[in-house]
Amino acid sequence: MPTVAITDFTFPDLEVEKRILQSAGLSVVSDQCRTPETVASLTADVDYVITQFAPVTAAAIEAMKNARIIVRYGVGYDNVDLDASRKREIPVCNIPGFCTDEVAEHTVAFILATTRCVKQNDARVQSGQWGLGVTLEDMKSLRDMTIGVVGLGRIGRGVVERLTPFKCRLLVFDPVVPPDQIEQLGATSVTLQQLFSESDLVTLHCPSTDQTRGLINTTTLAQIKPGAILINLGRGDLVNSDDLATALDTGQIRAAALDVFETEPLPSDSRLRGRDNVILASHISSASVSAQRTLRESAANLVVMRHLGEPLPNIVNGVEPS
């Protein structure tokens, strides 16, 4: 019987996946792989692979004897070596769109929480005090702000659409989206440097690529408007955490809110911890009952489509099945 390996998962069980896969005549094996070696051991002899956060490295892919597809639970796919999968002619598919609303809404929640200083004002009342927990100048209104959105994919577009009613000035940097499409959304297409220098708040929604990894670092933080706010719900490796912490220390960055990090879980000694002007979340912005069900069903159905020889959507490494 053909076998599907699920390398790792954060769900209570795999009943959703098993129902779909077993109905198609496929067996399921699973683990909670944390290293390339455990991935290689689990997937060496299987026919199909579903992965969440496990490191599907070149070595792990090279060890796969029979794999016909690798499916990533999620939008991003930077834990899968695309070059190695391409050389082995194994299609890699992601699942875009399953959580667009959730992440866009979570972004707006982070924006409002940082501009209205929700965390600091809550802490003041919780401690038994009254009145503002920050200075009056720290309490911002979006109508008076310029918001810079880096990346206009599904989620970036959703953020722009949700911010429009707040009447803020919206700047967008996305080198692959024509300026007229950006302007149709009520935003202005700008260079990345202009976005950094003019934005009171920068929110990241670009993929992790060779060009974007480490996008926010000492050099670029110095280009950002002094006292700006940084939001990251894109990919963890877009931001150098230590460089951001230094910018927070100096006041170059006034506040930050992040759901993703270059190292996850966030290390206990991270310099981002313990700050009243920083909001941290554990990669949960996609969370909702409906989004999780869509994600899991979509992953299993992609495997079934490959098993049945049907055309595959969302191939991210350019390998079209023969």
C-alpha positions in Angstrom: 0.0 0.0 0.0 1.4 3.4 -0.9 2.5 5.4 2.2 2.3 9.0 3.2 4.8 10.3 5.8 3.7 13.3 7.9 7.0 14.6 9.3 5.6 16.8 12.0 2.3 18.6 13.1 0.9 20.9 15.7 -2.6 19.5 15.6 -4.1 17.4 18.4 -4.2 14.4 16.0 -4.2 13.4 12.3 -7.8 12.2 12.0 -8.7 14.8 9.3 -5.7 13.7 7.1 -6.2 10.0 7.8 -9.8 10.1 6.8 -9.0 11.6 3.4 -5.8 9.6 2.7 -7.0 6.2 3.9 -10.2 6.6 1.8 -7.9 6.9 -1.2 -6.1 3.7 -0.3 -3.0 5.3 1.3 -1.4 4.4 4.6 -0.1 7.1 7.0 3.1 7.2 9.1 4.0 10.1 11.2 6.5 11.5 13.7 7.5 14.8 15.2 10.8 15.3 13.3 13.1 18.0 14.5 16.3 17.2 12.6 17.2 16.3 9.0 18.2 12.9 10.2 14.8 12.1 11.6 13.2 13.4 8.5 15.4 11.2 6.3 14.7 8.2 8.4 10.9 8.7 8.3 10.6 9.6 4.6 13.3 7.4 2.9 10.9 4.7 1.7 7.5 6.5 1.5 5.6 7.6 -1.6 4.3 11.0 -0.4 5.5 13.6 2.2 3.6 16.2 4.1 5.6 18.5 6.3 5.0 21.5 8.6 8.2 22.9 10.3 10.6 20.0 10.0 13.9 20.7 8.1 13.4 18.9 4.8 17.0 19.5 3.7 19.0 18.5 0.7 20.3 15.5 2.6 16.8 14.4 3.6 15.5 14.8 0.1 18.5 12.9 -1.3 17.6 10.0 1.0 14.0 9.8 -0.4 13.9 6.8 -2.8 10.2 7.0 -3.9 8.8 10.4 -3.0 6.4 11.7 -5.6 5.4 15.0 -3.9 6.3 17.1 -0.8 3.4 19.2 0.6 4.0 22.0 3.0 1.3 22.7 5.6 1.2 26.5 5.1 2.0 29.4 2.8 5.7 29.6 3.3 8.0 26.8 2.3 11.5 27.9 3.4 12.0 24.7 5.5 12.1 22.7 2.2 15.2 22.7 0.0 13.7 23.7 -3.4 16.9 23.2 -5.3 17.3 19.7 -4.1 13.7 18.7 -4.7 14.0 20.2 -8.2 17.0 18.1 -9.0 15.2 15.0 -7.8 12.1 16.1 -9.9 9.9 16.0 -6.8 7.1 18.7 -7.0 6.7 20.8 -3.9 3.3 22.4 -3.2 2.3 24.9 -0.6 -1.2 25.9 0.5 -1.7 29.6 -0.1 -4.9 31.4 0.9 -6.0 29.2 3.7 -5.4 31.9 6.3 -5.4 35.2 4.4 -8.2 36.8 6.5 -6.8 35.6 9.8 -3.2 36.9 9.2 -4.5 40.2 7.7 -6.8 40.7 10.8 -4.0 39.8 13.2 -1.8 42.3 11.5 -4.4 45.0 12.0 -4.7 43.9 15.6 -0.9 44.3 16.1 -1.0 47.7 14.4 -3.8 49.0 16.6 -2.2 47.5 19.8 1.1 49.2 19.1 -0.3 52.6 18.0 -2.8 52.8 20.9 -0.3 51.3 23.4 -2.8 48.6 24.5 -0.2 46.6 26.4 1.2 49.5 28.4 -2.2 50.9 29.3 -3.5 47.5 30.4 -0.4 46.9 32.6 -1.0 50.3 34.3 -4.5 49.4 35.3 -3.6 45.8 36.2 -1.0 47.2 38.6 -3.7 49.2 40.4 -2.9 52.6 38.9 -5.0 54.8 36.7 -4.5 57.2 33.7 -2.3 56.8 30.7 0.4 54.2 30.8 2.5 56.1 28.3 3.0 59.7 27.3 0.2 61.4 25.3 2.6 61.6 22.3 2.8 57.8 22.3 -0.9 57.5 21.6 -1.2 57.5 17.8 -4.1 57.8 15.4 -3.9 56.0 12.1 -5.4 58.9 10.2 -2.3 60.9 11.0 0.1 58.1 10.1 1.9 56.8 7.0 1.8 53.0 6.9 4.3 51.1 4.7 3.4 47.6 3.5 6.3 45.5 2.2 4.8 42.8 -0.1 1.4 42.9 -1.8 0.5 39.2 -2.0 -2.8 37.9 -0.7 -2.1 38.9 2.9 -0.5 42.3 2.1 -3.4 43.1 -0.1 -5.8 42.1 2.7 -4.0 44.4 5.1 -4.2 47.3 2.7 -7.9 46.8 2.2 -8.5 46.6 5.9 -6.5 49.8 6.6 -8.1 51.9 4.0 -11.1 52.9 6.1 -8.7 54.2 8.8 -7.8 57.0 6.4 -4.0 56.6 6.8 -1.6 57.2 4.0 -0.6 53.9 2.5 2.8 53.1 0.8 3.5 49.8 -0.8 6.7 48.2 -2.0 6.4 45.2 -4.2 8.7 44.9 -7.3 6.4 42.5 -9.1 3.1 44.3 -8.7 2.4 47.1 -11.3 2.0 50.5 -9.8 -1.4 51.0 -11.3 -2.7 47.9 -9.4 -1.4 49.3 -6.2 -3.0 52.7 -6.9 -6.3 51.0 -7.5 -6.2 49.9 -3.9 -5.8 53.5 -2.7 -2.1 53.1 -1.9 1.1 54.5 -3.5 3.8 52.4 -5.1 7.2 53.4 -3.8 10.8 52.2 -3.6 11.8 50.3 -0.5 14.1 53.1 0.6 11.3 55.6 0.3 8.9 53.4 2.2 11.5 53.0 5.0 12.2 56.8 5.2 8.6 58.0 5.1 6.6 55.4 7.1 5.6 55.8 10.7 4.9 52.0 10.8 6.3 49.3 8.6 4.6 45.9 8.2 6.3 43.0 6.4 4.4 40.6 4.2 7.0 39.4 1.7 8.2 35.8 1.3 11.6 34.5 2.5 14.0 34.6 -0.5 17.7 35.2 -1.1 16.8 38.9 -1.6 14.6 39.3 1.5 16.3 37.2 4.2 17.7 39.6 6.8 15.9 42.5 5.2 15.6 44.2 8.5 19.1 44.6 9.9 21.4 47.3 11.3 21.7 49.1 7.9 18.1 49.1 7.0 16.9 49.9 10.5 19.0 53.1 10.3 17.1 54.0 7.1 13.7 53.6 8.7 12.1 56.8 10.0 13.2 57.4 13.6 10.6 56.3 16.1 8.7 54.1 13.7 6.9 50.9 14.6 7.8 47.5 13.0 5.3 44.7 12.5 6.3 41.2 11.2 3.8 38.5 10.3 5.7 37.5 7.2 8.6 35.2 7.6 10.8 35.0 10.7 14.1 35.4 8.9 13.2 38.7 7.4 14.2 40.4 10.7 17.5 40.1 12.6 16.2 40.0 16.2 19.4 41.3 17.8 19.6 44.2 15.4 16.0 45.0 16.1 16.6 44.8 19.9 19.4 47.3 19.5 17.2 49.7 17.5 14.6 49.4 20.3 17.3 50.2 22.9 18.2 53.4 21.0 14.7 54.4 20.2 15.3 54.2 16.5 12.3 51.8 16.6 9.6 52.9 19.0 7.7 49.6 19.2 7.5 46.2 17.5 5.0 43.3 17.2 6.2 40.0 15.8 4.5 36.6 15.3 7.5 34.9 13.5 11.2 34.7 14.3 14.4 33.5 12.7 14.7 30.9 15.5 11.5 29.2 16.7 10.6 28.7 19.5 12.0 32.1 20.4 15.1 31.5 22.6 14.6 32.2 26.3 17.4 34.7 26.3 16.2 36.7 23.3 16.7 40.4 23.8 13.2 41.0 22.5 11.6 39.5 25.6 10.6 41.6 28.6 9.9 44.8 26.8 6.6 46.7 27.4 6.8 48.2 23.9 7.1 44.8 22.1 4.4 42.3 21.5 5.4 38.7 20.9 3.3 35.8 19.6 4.2 32.2 18.8 3.6 31.9 15.1 -0.2 31.8 15.7 -1.6 34.5 13.4 -3.1 31.9 11.1 -5.1 30.2 13.9 -8.8 29.6 13.6 -10.9 26.5 13.4 -11.9 27.0 9.8 -8.3 27.9 8.6 -6.8 24.9 10.3 -9.4 22.5 8.8 -8.9 24.0 5.3 -5.1 23.6 5.7 -5.2 20.0 6.8 -7.8 19.0 4.2 -5.9 20.8 1.4 -2.6 19.1 2.3 -4.2 15.6 2.2 -6.1 16.4 -1.0 -2.9 17.5 -2.7 -1.4 14.1 -2.0 -4.5 12.3 -3.3 -4.4 14.4 -6.5 -0.8 13.3 -7.0 -1.7 9.7 -6.3 -4.4 9.9 -8.9 -2.2 11.6 -11.5 -4.3 14.8 -11.5 -2.8 18.2 -12.3 -1.3 19.9 -9.2 -2.0 23.5 -8.1 0.5 25.6 -6.1 3.8 24.0 -7.3 6.5 26.2 -5.9 9.7 24.6 -7.3 8.7 24.4 -11.0 8.5 20.6 -11.2 5.5 19.6 -13.2 4.7 15.9 -12.7 5.1 13.8 -15.8 
